């Protein structure tokens, strides 16, 4: 049985608005920069500032990333150099921990 694609949502609380843009800059090239076995492996990656709204509960940056498999997402979390570079940019600037949700059974996802 073929593996199901993984759809991941990550939300960050970044108190200083000036620290959001460097994270967005890293996300802007994540799909191209992230390599597994020398090849890009992220299916889609979009990120943006949260619209100011009390329902955000302080979350200021939102990212959606999709992977071909759970294995690819685990690689992203544990070994991907581009993801490590993103974490380095956010270190000390993001109120930990970010919220990470992922699913493999979605309706009407359009990456």
Buried (B, 14 or more C-beta within 10 A) or exposed (E): EEEEBBBBEBBBBBEEEEBBEBBBEBBEEBBEBBEBEEEEBBBBBBBEBBEEEEEEEEBBBBBBBBBBBBEBBEBBEEEBEBBEBBBEBBEEBBEEEBEBEBEEEEEEEEE
